Amino acid sequence: MNIELQCSKCGCKDFQHPDDLNDESTITCNDCGASAPYGEVREQAITKAKEFIDGKLGNLFKGS
């Protein structure tokens, strides 16, 4: 499974971030320049992953 993050403004998938990335670090979209704390973006990725897994697990039991 691969979760790709996209800029909420322009949809770009390319971001700048510091080498020592942590939850307080700011990441910046390379296309439009929008920025957000990495911790917020990480939480969004976790939510997407959980939704994906829940969907896959739910589909396992639909055929039974």
mmCIF file of the N, C-alpha and C atoms, coordinates in Angstrom:
data_MODEL
# 
_entry.id   MODEL 
# 
loop_
_atom_site.group_PDB 
_atom_site.id 
_atom_site.type_symbol 
_atom_site.label_atom_id 
_atom_site.label_alt_id 
_atom_site.label_comp_id 
_atom_site.label_asym_id 
_atom_site.label_entity_id 
_atom_site.label_seq_id 
_atom_site.pdbx_PDB_ins_code 
_atom_site.Cartn_x 
_atom_site.Cartn_y 
_atom_site.Cartn_z 
_atom_site.occupancy 
_atom_site.B_iso_or_equiv 
_atom_site.pdbx_formal_charge 
_atom_site.auth_seq_id 
_atom_site.auth_comp_id 
_atom_site.auth_asym_id 
_atom_site.auth_atom_id 
_atom_site.pdbx_PDB_model_num 
ATOM 1   N N  . MET A 1 1  ? 0.845   -1.177  0.000  1.00 0.00 ? 1  MET A N  1 
ATOM 2   C CA . MET A 1 1  ? 0.000   0.000   0.000  1.00 0.00 ? 1  MET A CA 1 
ATOM 3   C C  . MET A 1 1  ? 0.891   1.242   0.000  1.00 0.00 ? 1  MET A C  1 
ATOM 4   N N  . ASN A 1 2  ? 0.521   2.206   -0.799 1.00 0.00 ? 2  ASN A N  1 
ATOM 5   C CA . ASN A 1 2  ? 1.270   3.448   -0.876 1.00 0.00 ? 2  ASN A CA 1 
ATOM 6   C C  . ASN A 1 2  ? 0.289   4.603   -0.738 1.00 0.00 ? 2  ASN A C  1 
ATOM 7   N N  . ILE A 1 3  ? 0.445   5.394   0.304  1.00 0.00 ? 3  ILE A N  1 
ATOM 8   C CA . ILE A 1 3  ? -0.402  6.569   0.510  1.00 0.00 ? 3  ILE A CA 1 
ATOM 9   C C  . ILE A 1 3  ? 0.372   7.786   0.010  1.00 0.00 ? 3  ILE A C  1 
ATOM 10  N N  . GLU A 1 4  ? -0.162  8.446   -0.997 1.00 0.00 ? 4  GLU A N  1 
ATOM 11  C CA . GLU A 1 4  ? 0.481   9.651   -1.517 1.00 0.00 ? 4  GLU A CA 1 
ATOM 12  C C  . GLU A 1 4  ? -0.218  10.874  -0.956 1.00 0.00 ? 4  GLU A C  1 
ATOM 13  N N  . LEU A 1 5  ? 0.574   11.779  -0.457 1.00 0.00 ? 5  LEU A N  1 
ATOM 14  C CA . LEU A 1 5  ? 0.027   13.031  0.055  1.00 0.00 ? 5  LEU A CA 1 
ATOM 15  C C  . LEU A 1 5  ? -0.057  14.030  -1.087 1.00 0.00 ? 5  LEU A C  1 
ATOM 16  N N  . GLN A 1 6  ? -1.113  14.808  -1.071 1.00 0.00 ? 6  GLN A N  1 
ATOM 17  C CA . GLN A 1 6  ? -1.295  15.845  -2.083 1.00 0.00 ? 6  GLN A CA 1 
ATOM 18  C C  . GLN A 1 6  ? -1.544  17.176  -1.394 1.00 0.00 ? 6  GLN A C  1 
ATOM 19  N N  . CYS A 1 7  ? -1.072  18.218  -2.012 1.00 0.00 ? 7  CYS A N  1 
ATOM 20  C CA . CYS A 1 7  ? -1.342  19.567  -1.523 1.00 0.00 ? 7  CYS A CA 1 
ATOM 21  C C  . CYS A 1 7  ? -2.855  19.799  -1.567 1.00 0.00 ? 7  CYS A C  1 
ATOM 22  N N  . SER A 1 8  ? -3.395  20.315  -0.483 1.00 0.00 ? 8  SER A N  1 
ATOM 23  C CA . SER A 1 8  ? -4.838  20.553  -0.440 1.00 0.00 ? 8  SER A CA 1 
ATOM 24  C C  . SER A 1 8  ? -5.259  21.715  -1.335 1.00 0.00 ? 8  SER A C  1 
ATOM 25  N N  . LYS A 1 9  ? -4.316  22.560  -1.739 1.00 0.00 ? 9  LYS A N  1 
ATOM 26  C CA . LYS A 1 9  ? -4.651  23.685  -2.612 1.00 0.00 ? 9  LYS A CA 1 
ATOM 27  C C  . LYS A 1 9  ? -4.561  23.345  -4.096 1.00 0.00 ? 9  LYS A C  1 
ATOM 28  N N  . CYS A 1 10 ? -3.461  22.671  -4.488 1.00 0.00 ? 10 CYS A N  1 
ATOM 29  C CA . CYS A 1 10 ? -3.232  22.477  -5.933 1.00 0.00 ? 10 CYS A CA 1 
ATOM 30  C C  . CYS A 1 10 ? -3.127  21.010  -6.365 1.00 0.00 ? 10 CYS A C  1 
ATOM 31  N N  . GLY A 1 11 ? -3.035  20.092  -5.413 1.00 0.00 ? 11 GLY A N  1 
ATOM 32  C CA . GLY A 1 11 ? -2.957  18.676  -5.746 1.00 0.00 ? 11 GLY A CA 1 
ATOM 33  C C  . GLY A 1 11 ? -1.555  18.161  -6.026 1.00 0.00 ? 11 GLY A C  1 
ATOM 34  N N  . CYS A 1 12 ? -0.558  19.027  -5.952 1.00 0.00 ? 12 CYS A N  1 
ATOM 35  C CA . CYS A 1 12 ? 0.827   18.620  -6.176 1.00 0.00 ? 12 CYS A CA 1 
ATOM 36  C C  . CYS A 1 12 ? 1.245   17.577  -5.136 1.00 0.00 ? 12 CYS A C  1 
ATOM 37  N N  . LYS A 1 13 ? 2.133   16.682  -5.533 1.00 0.00 ? 13 LYS A N  1 
ATOM 38  C CA . LYS A 1 13 ? 2.594   15.625  -4.629 1.00 0.00 ? 13 LYS A CA 1 
ATOM 39  C C  . LYS A 1 13 ? 4.057   15.809  -4.235 1.00 0.00 ? 13 LYS A C  1 
ATOM 40  N N  . ASP A 1 14 ? 4.616   16.970  -4.520 1.00 0.00 ? 14 ASP A N  1 
ATOM 41  C CA . ASP A 1 14 ? 6.025   17.235  -4.273 1.00 0.00 ? 14 ASP A CA 1 
ATOM 42  C C  . ASP A 1 14 ? 6.162   18.335  -3.230 1.00 0.00 ? 14 ASP A C  1 
ATOM 43  N N  . PHE A 1 15 ? 6.848   18.028  -2.124 1.00 0.00 ? 15 PHE A N  1 
ATOM 44  C CA . PHE A 1 15 ? 6.972   18.966  -1.015 1.00 0.00 ? 15 PHE A CA 1 
ATOM 45  C C  . PHE A 1 15 ? 8.428   19.163  -0.625 1.00 0.00 ? 15 PHE A C  1 
ATOM 46  N N  . GLN A 1 16 ? 8.723   20.335  -0.083 1.00 0.00 ? 16 GLN A N  1 
ATOM 47  C CA . GLN A 1 16 ? 10.021  20.604  0.527  1.00 0.00 ? 16 GLN A CA 1 
ATOM 48  C C  . GLN A 1 16 ? 9.862   20.409  2.020  1.00 0.00 ? 16 GLN A C  1 
ATOM 49  N N  . HIS A 1 17 ? 10.900  19.843  2.646  1.00 0.00 ? 17 HIS A N  1 
ATOM 50  C CA . HIS A 1 17 ? 10.880  19.669  4.096  1.00 0.00 ? 17 HIS A CA 1 
ATOM 51  C C  . HIS A 1 17 ? 12.302  19.617  4.613  1.00 0.00 ? 17 HIS A C  1 
ATOM 52  N N  . PRO A 1 18 ? 12.488  19.937  5.888  1.00 0.00 ? 18 PRO A N  1 
ATOM 53  C CA . PRO A 1 18 ? 13.841  19.875  6.445  1.00 0.00 ? 18 PRO A CA 1 
ATOM 54  C C  . PRO A 1 18 ? 14.305  18.416  6.576  1.00 0.00 ? 18 PRO A C  1 
ATOM 55  N N  . ASP A 1 19 ? 15.614  18.219  6.611  1.00 0.00 ? 19 ASP A N  1 
ATOM 56  C CA . ASP A 1 19 ? 16.162  16.876  6.761  1.00 0.00 ? 19 ASP A CA 1 
ATOM 57  C C  . ASP A 1 19 ? 15.792  16.253  8.105  1.00 0.00 ? 19 ASP A C  1 
ATOM 58  N N  . ASP A 1 20 ? 15.721  17.071  9.148  1.00 0.00 ? 20 ASP A N  1 
ATOM 59  C CA . ASP A 1 20 ? 15.387  16.568  10.486 1.00 0.00 ? 20 ASP A CA 1 
ATOM 60  C C  . ASP A 1 20 ? 13.881  16.747  10.749 1.00 0.00 ? 20 ASP A C  1 
ATOM 61  N N  . LEU A 1 21 ? 13.085  16.106  9.934  1.00 0.00 ? 21 LEU A N  1 
ATOM 62  C CA . LEU A 1 21 ? 11.629  16.236  9.949  1.00 0.00 ? 21 LEU A CA 1 
ATOM 63  C C  . LEU A 1 21 ? 11.040  15.761  11.275 1.00 0.00 ? 21 LEU A C  1 
ATOM 64  N N  . ASN A 1 22 ? 10.176  16.590  11.867 1.00 0.00 ? 22 ASN A N  1 
ATOM 65  C CA . ASN A 1 22 ? 9.424   16.213  13.059 1.00 0.00 ? 22 ASN A CA 1 
ATOM 66  C C  . ASN A 1 22 ? 8.040   16.840  12.968 1.00 0.00 ? 22 ASN A C  1 
ATOM 67  N N  . ASP A 1 23 ? 7.160   16.553  13.916 1.00 0.00 ? 23 ASP A N  1 
ATOM 68  C CA . ASP A 1 23 ? 5.775   17.026  13.844 1.00 0.00 ? 23 ASP A CA 1 
ATOM 69  C C  . ASP A 1 23 ? 5.646   18.547  13.772 1.00 0.00 ? 23 ASP A C  1 
ATOM 70  N N  . GLU A 1 24 ? 6.611   19.269  14.304 1.00 0.00 ? 24 GLU A N  1 
ATOM 71  C CA . GLU A 1 24 ? 6.545   20.729  14.284 1.00 0.00 ? 24 GLU A CA 1 
ATOM 72  C C  . GLU A 1 24 ? 7.160   21.333  13.023 1.00 0.00 ? 24 GLU A C  1 
ATOM 73  N N  . SER A 1 25 ? 7.823   20.523  12.227 1.00 0.00 ? 25 SER A N  1 
ATOM 74  C CA . SER A 1 25 ? 8.447   21.012  10.991 1.00 0.00 ? 25 SER A CA 1 
ATOM 75  C C  . SER A 1 25 ? 7.380   21.490  10.014 1.00 0.00 ? 25 SER A C  1 
ATOM 76  N N  . THR A 1 26 ? 7.728   22.496  9.247  1.00 0.00 ? 26 THR A N  1 
ATOM 77  C CA . THR A 1 26 ? 6.837   22.990  8.203  1.00 0.00 ? 26 THR A CA 1 
ATOM 78  C C  . THR A 1 26 ? 7.227   22.361  6.880  1.00 0.00 ? 26 THR A C  1 
ATOM 79  N N  . ILE A 1 27 ? 6.230   21.805  6.179  1.00 0.00 ? 27 ILE A N  1 
ATOM 80  C CA . ILE A 1 27 ? 6.472   21.307  4.828  1.00 0.00 ? 27 ILE A CA 1 
ATOM 81  C C  . ILE A 1 27 ? 5.785   22.269  3.865  1.00 0.00 ? 27 ILE A C  1 
ATOM 82  N N  . THR A 1 28 ? 6.374   22.435  2.691  1.00 0.00 ? 28 THR A N  1 
ATOM 83  C CA . THR A 1 28 ? 5.900   23.419  1.731  1.00 0.00 ? 28 THR A CA 1 
ATOM 84  C C  . THR A 1 28 ? 5.718   22.772  0.363  1.00 0.00 ? 28 THR A C  1 
ATOM 85  N N  . CYS A 1 29 ? 4.587   23.045  -0.260 1.00 0.00 ? 29 CYS A N  1 
ATOM 86  C CA . CYS A 1 29 ? 4.311   22.543  -1.604 1.00 0.00 ? 29 CYS A CA 1 
ATOM 87  C C  . CYS A 1 29 ? 5.279   23.188  -2.583 1.00 0.00 ? 29 CYS A C  1 
ATOM 88  N N  . ASN A 1 30 ? 5.896   22.366  -3.416 1.00 0.00 ? 30 ASN A N  1 
ATOM 89  C CA . ASN A 1 30 ? 6.837   22.880  -4.410 1.00 0.00 ? 30 ASN A CA 1 
ATOM 90  C C  . ASN A 1 30 ? 6.154   23.582  -5.571 1.00 0.00 ? 30 ASN A C  1 
ATOM 91  N N  . ASP A 1 31 ? 4.846   23.414  -5.714 1.00 0.00 ? 31 ASP A N  1 
ATOM 92  C CA . ASP A 1 31 ? 4.135   24.031  -6.829 1.00 0.00 ? 31 ASP A CA 1 
ATOM 93  C C  . ASP A 1 31 ? 3.542   25.383  -6.437 1.00 0.00 ? 31 ASP A C  1 
ATOM 94  N N  . CYS A 1 32 ? 2.665   25.390  -5.432 1.00 0.00 ? 32 CYS A N  1 
ATOM 95  C CA . CYS A 1 32 ? 1.948   26.630  -5.094 1.00 0.00 ? 32 CYS A CA 1 
ATOM 96  C C  . CYS A 1 32 ? 2.487   27.342  -3.858 1.00 0.00 ? 32 CYS A C  1 
ATOM 97  N N  . GLY A 1 33 ? 3.361   26.681  -3.098 1.00 0.00 ? 33 GLY A N  1 
ATOM 98  C CA . GLY A 1 33 ? 3.953   27.320  -1.922 1.00 0.00 ? 33 GLY A CA 1 
ATOM 99  C C  . GLY A 1 33 ? 3.137   27.207  -0.648 1.00 0.00 ? 33 GLY A C  1 
ATOM 100 N N  . ALA A 1 34 ? 2.008   26.496  -0.687 1.00 0.00 ? 34 ALA A N  1 
ATOM 101 C CA . ALA A 1 34 ? 1.214   26.310  0.531  1.00 0.00 ? 34 ALA A CA 1 
ATOM 102 C C  . ALA A 1 34 ? 2.057   25.539  1.548  1.00 0.00 ? 34 ALA A C  1 
ATOM 103 N N  . SER A 1 35 ? 1.862   25.849  2.825  1.00 0.00 ? 35 SER A N  1 
ATOM 104 C CA . SER A 1 35 ? 2.643   25.160  3.848  1.00 0.00 ? 35 SER A CA 1 
ATOM 105 C C  . SER A 1 35 ? 1.742   24.688  4.980  1.00 0.00 ? 35 SER A C  1 
ATOM 106 N N  . ALA A 1 36 ? 2.224   23.682  5.703  1.00 0.00 ? 36 ALA A N  1 
ATOM 107 C CA . ALA A 1 36 ? 1.489   23.110  6.820  1.00 0.00 ? 36 ALA A CA 1 
ATOM 108 C C  . ALA A 1 36 ? 2.468   22.404  7.738  1.00 0.00 ? 36 ALA A C  1 
ATOM 109 N N  . PRO A 1 37 ? 2.103   22.262  9.003  1.00 0.00 ? 37 PRO A N  1 
ATOM 110 C CA . PRO A 1 37 ? 2.955   21.482  9.912  1.00 0.00 ? 37 PRO A CA 1 
ATOM 111 C C  . PRO A 1 37 ? 2.953   20.010  9.505  1.00 0.00 ? 37 PRO A C  1 
ATOM 112 N N  . TYR A 1 38 ? 4.113   19.374  9.548  1.00 0.00 ? 38 TYR A N  1 
ATOM 113 C CA . TYR A 1 38 ? 4.223   17.978  9.166  1.00 0.00 ? 38 TYR A CA 1 
ATOM 114 C C  . TYR A 1 38 ? 3.301   17.093  10.013 1.00 0.00 ? 38 TYR A C  1 
ATOM 115 N N  . GLY A 1 39 ? 3.153   17.413  11.293 1.00 0.00 ? 39 GLY A N  1 
ATOM 116 C CA . GLY A 1 39 ? 2.293   16.613  12.167 1.00 0.00 ? 39 GLY A CA 1 
ATOM 117 C C  . GLY A 1 39 ? 0.865   16.537  11.650 1.00 0.00 ? 39 GLY A C  1 
ATOM 118 N N  . GLU A 1 40 ? 0.339   17.644  11.133 1.00 0.00 ? 40 GLU A N  1 
ATOM 119 C CA . GLU A 1 40 ? -1.020  17.663  10.567 1.00 0.00 ? 40 GLU A CA 1 
ATOM 120 C C  . GLU A 1 40 ? -1.104  16.769  9.335  1.00 0.00 ? 40 GLU A C  1 
ATOM 121 N N  . VAL A 1 41 ? -0.119  16.881  8.478  1.00 0.00 ? 41 VAL A N  1 
ATOM 122 C CA . VAL A 1 41 ? -0.100  16.102  7.244  1.00 0.00 ? 41 VAL A CA 1 
ATOM 123 C C  . VAL A 1 41 ? 0.053   14.616  7.567  1.00 0.00 ? 41 VAL A C  1 
ATOM 124 N N  . ARG A 1 42 ? 0.884   14.303  8.551  1.00 0.00 ? 42 ARG A N  1 
ATOM 125 C CA . ARG A 1 42 ? 1.085   12.914  8.968  1.00 0.00 ? 42 ARG A CA 1 
ATOM 126 C C  . ARG A 1 42 ? -0.222  12.325  9.494  1.00 0.00 ? 42 ARG A C  1 
ATOM 127 N N  . GLU A 1 43 ? -0.967  13.084  10.282 1.00 0.00 ? 43 GLU A N  1 
ATOM 128 C CA . GLU A 1 43 ? -2.249  12.616  10.806 1.00 0.00 ? 43 GLU A CA 1 
ATOM 129 C C  . GLU A 1 43 ? -3.246  12.354  9.678  1.00 0.00 ? 43 GLU A C  1 
ATOM 130 N N  . GLN A 1 44 ? -3.228  13.200  8.656  1.00 0.00 ? 44 GLN A N  1 
ATOM 131 C CA . GLN A 1 44 ? -4.101  12.987  7.498  1.00 0.00 ? 44 GLN A CA 1 
ATOM 132 C C  . GLN A 1 44 ? -3.730  11.691  6.780  1.00 0.00 ? 44 GLN A C  1 
ATOM 133 N N  . ALA A 1 45 ? -2.437  11.410  6.672  1.00 0.00 ? 45 ALA A N  1 
ATOM 134 C CA . ALA A 1 45 ? -1.982  10.174  6.024  1.00 0.00 ? 45 ALA A CA 1 
ATOM 135 C C  . ALA A 1 45 ? -2.410  8.958   6.838  1.00 0.00 ? 45 ALA A C  1 
ATOM 136 N N  . ILE A 1 46 ? -2.323  9.054   8.156  1.00 0.00 ? 46 ILE A N  1 
ATOM 137 C CA . ILE A 1 46 ? -2.751  7.956   9.019  1.00 0.00 ? 46 ILE A CA 1 
ATOM 138 C C  . ILE A 1 46 ? -4.242  7.705   8.852  1.00 0.00 ? 46 ILE A C  1 
ATOM 139 N N  . THR A 1 47 ? -5.024  8.764   8.787  1.00 0.00 ? 47 THR A N  1 
ATOM 140 C CA . THR A 1 47 ? -6.471  8.632   8.591  1.00 0.00 ? 47 THR A CA 1 
ATOM 141 C C  . THR A 1 47 ? -6.775  7.959   7.258  1.00 0.00 ? 47 THR A C  1 
ATOM 142 N N  . LYS A 1 48 ? -6.087  8.378   6.188  1.00 0.00 ? 48 LYS A N  1 
ATOM 143 C CA . LYS A 1 48 ? -6.283  7.761   4.872  1.00 0.00 ? 48 LYS A CA 1 
ATOM 144 C C  . LYS A 1 48 ? -5.933  6.278   4.908  1.00 0.00 ? 48 LYS A C  1 
ATOM 145 N N  . ALA A 1 49 ? -4.834  5.934   5.580  1.00 0.00 ? 49 ALA A N  1 
ATOM 146 C CA . ALA A 1 49 ? -4.417  4.531   5.667  1.00 0.00 ? 49 ALA A CA 1 
ATOM 147 C C  . ALA A 1 49 ? -5.452  3.702   6.421  1.00 0.00 ? 49 ALA A C  1 
ATOM 148 N N  . LYS A 1 50 ? -5.977  4.246   7.511  1.00 0.00 ? 50 LYS A N  1 
ATOM 149 C CA . LYS A 1 50 ? -7.003  3.538   8.282  1.00 0.00 ? 50 LYS A CA 1 
ATOM 150 C C  . LYS A 1 50 ? -8.266  3.331   7.454  1.00 0.00 ? 50 LYS A C  1 
ATOM 151 N N  . GLU A 1 51 ? -8.670  4.349   6.708  1.00 0.00 ? 51 GLU A N  1 
ATOM 152 C CA . GLU A 1 51 ? -9.850  4.225   5.853  1.00 0.00 ? 51 GLU A CA 1 
ATOM 153 C C  . GLU A 1 51 ? -9.634  3.162   4.781  1.00 0.00 ? 51 GLU A C  1 
ATOM 154 N N  . PHE A 1 52 ? -8.439  3.123   4.207  1.00 0.00 ? 52 PHE A N  1 
ATOM 155 C CA . PHE A 1 52 ? -8.110  2.130   3.191  1.00 0.00 ? 52 PHE A CA 1 
ATOM 156 C C  . PHE A 1 52 ? -8.188  0.721   3.788  1.00 0.00 ? 52 PHE A C  1 
ATOM 157 N N  . ILE A 1 53 ? -7.580  0.544   4.941  1.00 0.00 ? 53 ILE A N  1 
ATOM 158 C CA . ILE A 1 53 ? -7.576  -0.773  5.595  1.00 0.00 ? 53 ILE A CA 1 
ATOM 159 C C  . ILE A 1 53 ? -8.984  -1.180  5.988  1.00 0.00 ? 53 ILE A C  1 
ATOM 160 N N  . ASP A 1 54 ? -9.745  -0.263  6.560  1.00 0.00 ? 54 ASP A N  1 
ATOM 161 C CA . ASP A 1 54 ? -11.134 -0.569  6.926  1.00 0.00 ? 54 ASP A CA 1 
ATOM 162 C C  . ASP A 1 54 ? -11.936 -0.994  5.705  1.00 0.00 ? 54 ASP A C  1 
ATOM 163 N N  . GLY A 1 55 ? -11.722 -0.322  4.578  1.00 0.00 ? 55 GLY A N  1 
ATOM 164 C CA . GLY A 1 55 ? -12.423 -0.669  3.346  1.00 0.00 ? 55 GLY A CA 1 
ATOM 165 C C  . GLY A 1 55 ? -12.050 -2.058  2.861  1.00 0.00 ? 55 GLY A C  1 
ATOM 166 N N  . LYS A 1 56 ? -10.767 -2.389  2.923  1.00 0.00 ? 56 LYS A N  1 
ATOM 167 C CA . LYS A 1 56 ? -10.312 -3.717  2.490  1.00 0.00 ? 56 LYS A CA 1 
ATOM 168 C C  . LYS A 1 56 ? -10.845 -4.803  3.419  1.00 0.00 ? 56 LYS A C  1 
ATOM 169 N N  . LEU A 1 57 ? -10.821 -4.561  4.712  1.00 0.00 ? 57 LEU A N  1 
ATOM 170 C CA . LEU A 1 57 ? -11.323 -5.555  5.667  1.00 0.00 ? 57 LEU A CA 1 
ATOM 171 C C  . LEU A 1 57 ? -12.827 -5.724  5.537  1.00 0.00 ? 57 LEU A C  1 
ATOM 172 N N  . GLY A 1 58 ? -13.521 -4.624  5.324  1.00 0.00 ? 58 GLY A N  1 
ATOM 173 C CA . GLY A 1 58 ? -14.973 -4.691  5.144  1.00 0.00 ? 58 GLY A CA 1 
ATOM 174 C C  . GLY A 1 58 ? -15.349 -5.492  3.916  1.00 0.00 ? 58 GLY A C  1 
ATOM 175 N N  . ASN A 1 59 ? -14.561 -5.368  2.854  1.00 0.00 ? 59 ASN A N  1 
ATOM 176 C CA . ASN A 1 59 ? -14.826 -6.105  1.616  1.00 0.00 ? 59 ASN A CA 1 
ATOM 177 C C  . ASN A 1 59 ? -14.600 -7.604  1.784  1.00 0.00 ? 59 ASN A C  1 
ATOM 178 N N  . LEU A 1 60 ? -13.748 -8.002  2.714  1.00 0.00 ? 60 LEU A N  1 
ATOM 179 C CA . LEU A 1 60 ? -13.487 -9.416  2.942  1.00 0.00 ? 60 LEU A CA 1 
ATOM 180 C C  . LEU A 1 60 ? -14.743 -10.150 3.400  1.00 0.00 ? 60 LEU A C  1 
ATOM 181 N N  . PHE A 1 61 ? -15.579 -9.464  4.172  1.00 0.00 ? 61 PHE A N  1 
ATOM 182 C CA . PHE A 1 61 ? -16.743 -10.100 4.775  1.00 0.00 ? 61 PHE A CA 1 
ATOM 183 C C  . PHE A 1 61 ? -18.015 -9.936  3.946  1.00 0.00 ? 61 PHE A C  1 
ATOM 184 N N  . LYS A 1 62 ? -17.976 -9.127  2.904  1.00 0.00 ? 62 LYS A N  1 
ATOM 185 C CA . LYS A 1 62 ? -19.151 -8.922  2.069  1.00 0.00 ? 62 LYS A CA 1 
ATOM 186 C C  . LYS A 1 62 ? -19.497 -10.157 1.248  1.00 0.00 ? 62 LYS A C  1 
ATOM 187 N N  . GLY A 1 63 ? -18.493 -10.921 0.862  1.00 0.00 ? 63 GLY A N  1 
ATOM 188 C CA . GLY A 1 63 ? -18.720 -12.115 0.042  1.00 0.00 ? 63 GLY A CA 1 
ATOM 189 C C  . GLY A 1 63 ? -19.157 -13.323 0.862  1.00 0.00 ? 63 GLY A C  1 
ATOM 190 N N  . SER A 1 64 ? -19.077 -13.230 2.191  1.00 0.00 ? 64 SER A N  1 
ATOM 191 C CA . SER A 1 64 ? -19.413 -14.370 3.040  1.00 0.00 ? 64 SER A CA 1 
ATOM 192 C C  . SER A 1 64 ? -20.894 -14.508 3.256  1.00 0.00 ? 64 SER A C  1 
# 
